[in-house]
């Protein structure tokens, strides 16, 4: 993990670490094998 100890409001840190709705949906689709979504 790079960035241990980061401190900022959640709305700044979540995107920094890749926790966005788009990334989470894309990862779920990949894990579930959803094509063309």
GIDASUL-V9286 format. One record per run of one state. SS is the DSSP state (h for helix, s for strand, l for the rest). FROM is the first residue (numbers start at 0). LEN is the number of residues. If there is no record, write none. Layout:
BEGIN
ss=(SS SS)
from=(FROM FROM)
len=(LEN LEN)
END
This chain:
BEGIN
ss=(l h l h l)
from=(0 9 16 20 32)
len=(9 7 4 12 5)
END
